[in-house]
Amino acid sequence: SQSGETADTLMSLRYCKQRGALIVGITNTVGSSICRESHCGVHVNAGPEIGVASTKAYTSQFIALVMFGLVMSQDRISLGNRRSEIIDGLSTIEDKIRKVLSLDEKVKELAKDLYQQRSLLIMGRGYNFATCLEGALKVKELTYMHSEGILAGELKHGPLALIDEEMPVLMIMMRDPVYMKCMNALQQVTARGGKPILICEENDQGTLQNASKYLEVPKTVDCLQGILTVIPLQ
């Protein structure tokens, strides 16, 4: 919880605590209710969120949870290589974030093209589905535009009926284990006249040929990719 006072999260905490669960609180506010009522926890130290939308706290919580997972898995010999891969990814993530921030002008141009639209669909799969939900939430909170984060595998269960050449669709397409399934969803969008905007890896020409517009972000470890793909949406 960014504030440490989120009512539904606090109710869940108390429900679990009454039943003997160990509570680990991850908050951005020292002395908050969740901070006080947890048995232990992590203060993400992102600084106060001035605006309505929580952006830097989200990124900090993301990293805190990854690091929490690394600590929890340190006695698993079978996960040694995976842990090393993620730790190496964390050590280089700062430079890659700076590179994404340099896309600022491109993001502004894209926003100018979209701000008069009534809806925006944001699609992805795997680790990046959470990024779609976060991006859609930020669009709703800050622009008052209808936006929906959609699991690409669920495209045929409703969202596909909304796709036409007027509906803006933003897709996150990284070369990860679910890439081919995302490509299938992308082709269904283009087959119905959609003009997808893609967030993809740098120099991925095979993916870019399907895009009407695009933003290229650096590649990192799959479970950390959401840190980089969420920044343009924020």
KAVEN-V880058 format. One record per residue. RES is the residue in three letters. PHI is phi as a letter, one per 40 degrees, with the letter a starting at -180 (999 if undefined). PSI is psi as a letter, one per 20 degrees, with the letter a starting at -180 (none if undefined). Layout:
res=RES phi=PHI psi=PSI
res=RES phi=PHI psi=PSI
This chain:
res=SER phi=999 psi=p
res=GLN phi=c psi=g
res=SER phi=c psi=h
res=GLY phi=g psi=j
res=GLU phi=b psi=j
res=THR phi=d psi=p
res=ALA phi=c psi=g
res=ASP phi=c psi=h
res=THR phi=c psi=h
res=LEU phi=c psi=h
res=MET phi=c psi=g
res=SER phi=c psi=g
res=LEU phi=d psi=g
res=ARG phi=c psi=h
res=TYR phi=c psi=g
res=CYS phi=c psi=h
res=LYS phi=c psi=h
res=GLN phi=c psi=h
res=ARG phi=b psi=j
res=GLY phi=g psi=j
res=ALA phi=c psi=q
res=LEU phi=c psi=p
res=ILE phi=b psi=p
res=VAL phi=b psi=o
res=GLY phi=c psi=p
res=ILE phi=b psi=o
res=THR phi=b psi=r
res=ASN phi=b psi=j
res=THR phi=b psi=o
res=VAL phi=c psi=p
res=GLY phi=g psi=j
res=SER phi=c psi=r
res=SER phi=c psi=g
res=ILE phi=c psi=h
res=CYS phi=d psi=g
res=ARG phi=c psi=h
res=GLU phi=c psi=i
res=SER phi=c psi=q
res=HIS phi=c psi=h
res=CYS phi=a psi=r
res=GLY phi=i psi=a
res=VAL phi=b psi=p
res=HIS phi=c psi=o
res=VAL phi=c psi=i
res=ASN phi=f psi=l
res=ALA phi=c psi=i
res=GLY phi=g psi=r
res=PRO phi=c psi=q
res=GLU phi=c psi=o
res=ILE phi=c psi=g
res=GLY phi=c psi=r
res=VAL phi=c psi=g
res=ALA phi=c psi=p
res=SER phi=c psi=o
res=THR phi=b psi=f
res=LYS phi=c psi=h
res=ALA phi=c psi=h
res=TYR phi=c psi=g
res=THR phi=c psi=g
res=SER phi=c psi=h
res=GLN phi=c psi=h
res=PHE phi=d psi=g
res=ILE phi=c psi=h
res=ALA phi=c psi=g
res=LEU phi=c psi=h
res=VAL phi=c psi=g
res=MET phi=c psi=h
res=PHE phi=c psi=g
res=GLY phi=c psi=h
res=LEU phi=c psi=g
res=VAL phi=c psi=g
res=MET phi=c psi=h
res=SER phi=b psi=j
res=GLN phi=c psi=i
res=ASP phi=c psi=j
res=ARG phi=c psi=o
res=ILE phi=d psi=h
res=SER phi=c psi=i
res=LEU phi=c psi=j
res=GLY phi=d psi=g
res=ASN phi=c psi=g
res=ARG phi=c psi=g
res=ARG phi=c psi=g
res=SER phi=c psi=h
res=GLU phi=c psi=g
res=ILE phi=c psi=g
res=ILE phi=c psi=g
res=ASP phi=c psi=h
res=GLY phi=c psi=g
res=LEU phi=c psi=h
res=SER phi=c psi=h
res=THR phi=b psi=i
res=ILE phi=c psi=h
res=GLU phi=c psi=g
res=ASP phi=c psi=h
res=LYS phi=c psi=h
res=ILE phi=c psi=g
res=ARG phi=d psi=h
res=LYS phi=c psi=g
res=VAL phi=c psi=h
res=LEU phi=c psi=h
res=SER phi=c psi=i
res=LEU phi=c psi=j
res=ASP phi=d psi=g
res=GLU phi=c psi=h
res=LYS phi=c psi=g
res=VAL phi=c psi=g
res=LYS phi=c psi=g
res=GLU phi=c psi=g
res=LEU phi=c psi=g
res=ALA phi=c psi=h
res=LYS phi=c psi=h
res=ASP phi=c psi=h
res=LEU phi=b psi=i
res=TYR phi=c psi=i
res=GLN phi=c psi=i
res=GLN phi=c psi=q
res=ARG phi=c psi=h
res=SER phi=a psi=q
res=LEU phi=a psi=p
res=LEU phi=c psi=p
res=ILE phi=b psi=o
res=MET phi=b psi=q
res=GLY phi=a psi=a
res=ARG phi=a psi=r
res=GLY phi=g psi=c
res=TYR phi=c psi=h
res=ASN phi=c psi=i
res=PHE phi=c psi=h
res=ALA phi=c psi=h
res=THR phi=c psi=h
res=CYS phi=c psi=g
res=LEU phi=c psi=g
res=GLU phi=c psi=g
res=GLY phi=c psi=g
res=ALA phi=c psi=h
res=LEU phi=c psi=g
res=LYS phi=c psi=g
res=VAL phi=c psi=g
res=LYS phi=c psi=g
res=GLU phi=c psi=h
res=LEU phi=c psi=h
res=THR phi=b psi=i
res=TYR phi=g psi=k
res=MET phi=c psi=q
res=HIS phi=c psi=p
res=SER phi=a psi=q
res=GLU phi=b psi=p
res=GLY phi=c psi=p
res=ILE phi=b psi=p
res=LEU phi=c psi=p
res=ALA phi=d psi=h
res=GLY phi=c psi=i
res=GLU phi=c psi=j
res=LEU phi=d psi=h
res=LYS phi=c psi=i
res=HIS phi=c psi=l
res=GLY phi=h psi=f
res=PRO phi=d psi=h
res=LEU phi=c psi=h
res=ALA phi=c psi=h
res=LEU phi=c psi=i
res=ILE phi=c psi=p
res=ASP phi=a psi=a
res=GLU phi=c psi=i
res=GLU phi=c psi=i
res=MET phi=c psi=o
res=PRO phi=c psi=p
res=VAL phi=b psi=p
res=LEU phi=b psi=p
res=MET phi=b psi=q
res=ILE phi=b psi=o
res=MET phi=b psi=n
res=MET phi=b psi=q
res=ARG phi=c psi=m
res=ASP phi=b psi=a
res=PRO phi=d psi=i
res=VAL phi=b psi=j
res=TYR phi=d psi=g
res=MET phi=c psi=h
res=LYS phi=c psi=h
res=CYS phi=c psi=h
res=MET phi=c psi=h
res=ASN phi=c psi=g
res=ALA phi=c psi=h
res=LEU phi=c psi=g
res=GLN phi=c psi=h
res=GLN phi=c psi=h
res=VAL phi=c psi=g
res=THR phi=c psi=h
res=ALA phi=c psi=h
res=ARG phi=c psi=j
res=GLY phi=g psi=j
res=GLY phi=c psi=q
res=LYS phi=b psi=n
res=PRO phi=c psi=q
res=ILE phi=b psi=p
res=LEU phi=b psi=p
res=ILE phi=b psi=o
res=CYS phi=a psi=a
res=GLU phi=c psi=q
res=GLU phi=c psi=p
res=ASN phi=g psi=k
res=ASP phi=c psi=m
res=GLN phi=c psi=h
res=GLY phi=c psi=h
res=THR phi=c psi=h
res=LEU phi=c psi=h
res=GLN phi=c psi=i
res=ASN phi=c psi=j
res=ALA phi=c psi=q
res=SER phi=c psi=h
res=LYS phi=a psi=r
res=TYR phi=a psi=q
res=LEU phi=b psi=p
res=GLU phi=b psi=p
res=VAL phi=b psi=q
res=PRO phi=c psi=q
res=LYS phi=c psi=q
res=THR phi=a psi=a
res=VAL phi=d psi=q
res=ASP phi=d psi=g
res=CYS phi=c psi=i
res=LEU phi=b psi=i
res=GLN phi=c psi=h
res=GLY phi=c psi=h
res=ILE phi=c psi=h
res=LEU phi=c psi=h
res=THR phi=c psi=h
res=VAL phi=c psi=h
res=ILE phi=c psi=g
res=PRO phi=c psi=h
res=LEU phi=c psi=h
res=GLN phi=c psi=none
